[in-house]
Amino acid sequence: MVLKDGTNLGTDWLIKELGNRADQIKHLEFHIERGDYFAVLATIINIASKEKDFDRERIFKNLFDDLEYLQKNYDIVEKRRQ
């Protein structure tokens, strides 16, 4: 992905390539606490569907690991409407 000023972001701004799984889980939990994990996930999938140079194998492996972690450790509950 290239910005208007020519800066090449790549996809690492969405999923950081962290040193170990513990750091990756901290990053995942950061997004969960902020309430933006689903938005991040949707953005990654959208980019993957459009970008030809997207590293699908690496990114989807990381997403699979994240989703597996979420399945084992979290429940999705409906937000209370106010």
C-alpha positions in Angstrom: 0.0 0.0 0.0 1.5 3.3 -1.0 0.3 6.6 0.4 -0.1 9.8 -1.6 3.3 11.0 -0.4 4.9 7.9 -1.8 5.4 6.2 1.6 5.1 2.4 1.3 3.2 1.1 4.4 3.1 -2.6 3.5 0.9 -4.6 5.7 3.1 -4.6 8.9 1.2 -1.6 10.3 -1.8 -4.0 10.7 -0.1 -7.1 12.0 3.2 -6.5 13.6 5.8 -9.2 13.1 6.7 -9.6 16.8 9.5 -11.6 18.2 7.4 -14.3 19.9 3.9 -15.5 20.5 3.6 -13.9 23.9 4.2 -10.5 22.3 1.8 -11.3 19.6 -0.9 -12.1 22.2 -0.2 -8.8 24.0 -0.7 -7.0 20.7 -4.0 -8.9 20.1 -5.2 -8.2 23.6 -4.4 -4.5 23.1 -6.8 -4.4 20.1 -9.4 -6.3 22.1 -9.2 -3.9 25.0 -9.5 -0.9 22.6 -12.5 -2.5 21.0 -11.1 -2.3 17.5 -10.1 -6.0 16.8 -13.0 -6.6 14.4 -12.2 -3.4 12.5 -8.5 -4.4 12.3 -9.5 -7.9 11.1 -11.9 -6.5 8.5 -9.3 -4.1 7.2 -6.7 -6.9 6.9 -9.2 -9.1 4.9 -10.1 -6.1 2.7 -6.5 -5.4 1.9 -5.8 -9.1 1.3 -8.6 -9.2 -1.3 -7.2 -6.3 -3.2 -3.4 -6.1 -2.9 -1.5 -8.4 -5.2 1.7 -8.2 -3.1 0.0 -9.0 0.2 1.9 -11.7 2.0 -1.2 -13.9 2.4 0.6 -17.0 3.8 2.3 -15.2 6.7 -0.6 -12.8 7.5 -3.3 -15.5 7.4 -1.2 -17.8 9.6 -1.0 -15.0 12.1 -4.7 -14.4 11.9 -5.5 -18.1 12.3 -3.3 -18.2 15.4 -5.1 -15.1 16.8 -8.5 -16.5 16.1 -7.6 -19.8 17.6 -6.4 -18.0 20.8 -9.7 -16.0 20.9 -11.8 -19.1 20.5 -10.0 -20.8 23.4 -10.0 -17.7 25.7 -12.9 -15.4 24.9 -16.7 -15.3 24.4 -18.3 -12.8 22.0 -21.2 -11.1 23.8 -23.6 -8.5 22.5 -23.0 -5.0 23.6 -25.7 -3.4 25.7 -27.7 -0.9 23.8 -28.3 2.4 25.5 
